[in-house]
Every structure is written in C-alpha cells, then in structure tokens.
C-alpha cells in the first residue's frame, strides 16, 4: 500500500496541521484497518489532496472516493473548518471506509446502481462505525418500517449508468444518504442474524441482497 500527498496550490494555506501530519494519520489508519480487513490490498494507493469546501462533505470537512482496488482519493477542506483534531479523526474513519470499498472492488468492480451502492456503502459504513470509533451521520437509519419502504423505493428505480445523487447524497425531498442508511440497515440485519462482517465483505452485493431477502421473508 502506498500513501501519496498530491501536489496542490492549497497546501501552503492549510491551517493548523502539516502535510506530514495528515499523511502520517492516513498511513497509521490504513495500517490499522489492513490488520482487520480480509485482504492485504498490496496494490492500493491512497492519494490525499487539500480542496475547496465545495468538494468535501460539509458536515465533516473531508471526503473519500474509491475507484477500484488500486486507487483511493481522499480530499479535505484546506481551511480545516472544524480544527486539526476533528480533521484527523474524520480522515481516520474515511480511510477505514474507503479501504472497505477497495476490498469489495477486488471481486466486484464498481457499479453506479443504487442497490450495488447500498450494499457496498453499508459494508464500508458499518466497518468505520464499528472499528474506527466513528459515528457517521449516514449510518443512522430509521425504523424498520421506513427502511423497508426505502429499500422498495430503491428497487423500483430504473437502471442507470449515472450515480444518482438524489439517493446517494441529498434528495429533493430533504432526505439525506438514503443509499447509505439503507445499506447499513441491511448489513446490521445480516449481522444480527449471525453473519460475520468480514465474511460478508467477501460476497457480491447481489448475493447479500438475496441473503437479506430470504432473511426478511
């Protein structure tokens, strides 16, 4: 695994924390996560870059994107709006989250659909919540009745080749992180039935959805 800080005009303006401290925090978190995850991820590169506020999650000041098992991109607001300690905490949980995606993408490459997203984001969010001492906002779901309705809503959406931000980020009706919350609920239900999180990571999203369907009958 390789940790890279990409060149950026914003490094000189990062407030209260050094480039070296950020790289060190991500590297430490990655090594921690790798000890737990069911893959050594030998070809994974984590690229870190300061960005403007529009390019991160407003509530945390950072954001991660995983493209495949080799490329993870982590950005953070160069103004560090919530301070150094908050940034380093969120970078840790983001690293845990994104490395879970890399594990999934080793056997099932990324797809834009909401059901694929629900399972993969569910796995990643549960891992960061349970093992990175994190409380992600996108991991706090509603009642079973509401979550069943949200899952049906996701299933009824037409197939698309584009990631639907209404369901991944913020819906026009005010709901946020529908895909994430639905996925966390599904993974929690599977784990509640006796399944092991790390074994679930080794299965495809289709297999896990089928398993959940049998469980919920």
C-alpha positions in Angstrom: 0.0 0.0 0.0 1.2 3.5 -0.9 0.2 6.8 0.7 0.7 9.8 -1.5 0.1 13.5 -0.9 -0.7 15.1 -4.3 0.8 18.4 -5.2 -1.7 21.3 -4.8 -1.7 25.0 -4.6 -3.7 24.7 -1.4 -1.0 23.1 0.8 0.5 26.4 1.7 -2.8 27.6 3.0 -3.8 24.6 5.1 -4.4 25.8 8.6 -3.2 24.3 11.8 -1.9 20.9 10.6 1.0 20.0 8.4 1.1 17.9 5.3 3.3 15.4 7.1 0.8 15.0 9.9 -2.0 14.4 7.5 0.0 11.8 5.6 1.1 10.1 8.8 -2.5 10.0 10.2 -3.8 8.3 7.0 -0.9 5.9 6.9 -1.5 4.9 10.5 -5.2 4.4 9.9 -4.6 2.4 6.8 -2.2 0.1 8.6 -4.7 -0.4 11.4 -7.6 -1.1 9.0 -5.5 -3.5 6.9 -4.8 -5.6 10.0 -8.6 -6.2 10.3 -9.7 -6.4 6.7 -9.8 -9.7 4.8 -7.2 -8.5 2.2 -3.7 -7.1 2.3 -4.5 -4.7 -0.5 -1.0 -4.8 -1.9 -1.7 -2.6 -4.9 -3.8 0.1 -3.2 -2.7 3.7 -3.5 -4.2 6.4 -1.3 -3.9 9.9 -2.7 -4.5 12.9 -0.5 -5.2 16.4 -1.6 -6.5 19.6 0.0 -9.5 21.0 -1.8 -12.1 23.8 -1.6 -15.1 23.3 0.6 -17.5 22.6 -2.3 -15.5 19.3 -2.9 -15.9 17.7 0.5 -18.7 16.6 2.8 -19.9 19.8 4.6 -20.5 18.0 7.9 -17.0 16.5 8.2 -14.7 18.7 6.1 -13.3 15.7 4.1 -14.4 13.2 1.5 -13.2 9.9 0.1 -13.7 8.2 -3.3 -12.5 4.7 -4.3 -12.3 4.0 -8.0 -11.1 0.4 -7.8 -8.9 -1.7 -5.6 -5.8 0.3 -6.6 -6.9 3.9 -6.4 -8.4 5.8 -3.4 -8.7 9.6 -3.4 -9.2 11.5 -0.1 -9.8 15.2 -0.1 -10.2 17.7 2.8 -11.2 21.4 3.1 -7.9 23.3 3.2 -9.3 25.8 5.6 -9.7 23.0 8.2 -13.1 24.5 9.4 -13.5 22.2 12.4 -9.9 22.2 13.6 -7.0 19.7 13.4 -8.3 17.1 15.8 -11.7 16.8 14.0 -9.9 16.6 10.6 -7.6 13.8 11.7 -10.5 11.9 13.3 -12.5 12.1 10.1 -9.6 11.2 7.9 -9.1 8.1 10.0 -12.8 7.0 9.6 -12.7 7.9 5.9 -9.6 5.8 5.4 -11.3 2.8 7.1 -14.4 3.4 4.9 -12.6 3.7 1.6 -10.4 0.6 2.2 -13.5 -1.5 2.7 -14.5 -0.4 -0.8 -11.1 -1.5 -2.2 -11.7 -4.9 -0.6 -15.1 -5.2 -2.3 -13.8 -3.9 -5.7 -11.2 -6.7 -5.7 -14.0 -9.2 -6.5 -16.9 -7.0 -7.7 -15.9 -3.8 -9.7 -17.8 -0.5 -9.0 -21.2 -0.1 -10.4 -23.4 3.1 -10.4 -26.7 1.5 -9.3 -28.3 2.3 -6.0 -28.7 -1.3 -4.8 -25.0 -2.1 -5.5 -24.3 1.2 -3.7 -26.5 0.3 -0.7 -24.6 -2.9 0.0 -21.1 -1.5 -0.6 -21.7 1.7 1.3 -23.4 -0.4 4.0 -20.3 -2.6 4.5 -17.9 0.4 4.5 -20.0 2.4 6.9 -20.5 -0.4 9.3 -16.8 -1.1 9.3 -15.9 2.5 10.0 -18.6 2.8 12.7 -17.6 -0.4 14.5 -13.8 -0.3 14.2 -12.8 3.3 13.7 -14.6 4.7 16.7 -16.8 6.7 14.4 -20.4 7.8 14.4 -21.1 8.6 10.7 -24.3 10.5 10.1 -25.0 8.4 7.1 -25.0 5.3 9.3 -28.0 6.4 11.4 -31.1 4.8 9.9 -34.8 5.0 10.6 -37.4 2.4 11.8 -37.7 -1.0 10.1 -41.0 0.2 8.5 -39.3 3.2 7.0 -36.3 1.3 5.9 -38.4 -1.4 4.2 -40.1 1.4 2.3 -36.8 3.0 1.3 -35.4 -0.4 0.1 -38.6 -0.9 -2.1 -38.1 2.7 -3.4 -34.5 1.9 -4.4 -35.6 -1.4 -6.0 -38.3 0.4 -8.1 -35.8 2.9 -9.6 -34.9 2.5 -13.2 -31.5 1.2 -14.2 -29.0 3.9 -14.8 -25.3 4.4 -15.8 -25.0 7.5 -13.6 -24.7 7.7 -9.9 -27.9 9.3 -8.6 -27.0 12.0 -6.1 -30.7 12.3 -5.0 -30.2 8.9 -3.4 -26.5 8.9 -2.5 -26.3 12.4 -1.2 -29.4 14.6 -0.7 -32.8 14.0 -2.1 -35.0 16.9 -3.3 -37.5 16.0 -0.6 -34.9 16.7 2.1 -33.8 13.2 2.9 -30.0 12.5 3.0 -27.9 9.5 2.4 -30.8 7.2 1.5 -28.5 4.6 -0.1 -26.0 4.6 2.8 -28.6 4.3 5.5 -30.5 1.6 3.7 -27.3 -0.3 3.3 -26.2 0.0 6.9 -29.6 -1.3 7.9 -29.3 -4.3 5.7 -25.8 -5.2 6.9 -26.9 -4.7 10.5 -29.8 -7.1 9.9 -27.5 -9.7 8.4 -25.0 -9.4 11.2 -27.9 -9.6 13.7 -28.8 -13.0 12.1 -25.3 -14.2 13.0 -23.3 -13.3 9.9 -19.7 -12.1 10.3 -19.0 -8.6 8.8 -15.7 -9.7 7.2 -17.3 -12.8 5.6 -19.9 -10.5 4.1 -17.2 -8.4 2.6 -16.1 -11.4 0.5 -19.6 -11.8 -1.1 -21.0 -9.8 -4.0 -23.7 -7.2 -3.4 -26.2 -9.4 -5.4 -25.5 -12.4 -3.1 -26.0 -10.2 0.0 -29.3 -8.7 -1.3 -30.5 -12.3 -2.0 -29.5 -13.3 1.5 -31.3 -10.4 3.0 -34.4 -11.1 1.0 -34.5 -14.7 2.4 -33.9 -13.3 5.9 -36.7 -10.8 5.7 -39.4 -13.2 4.5 
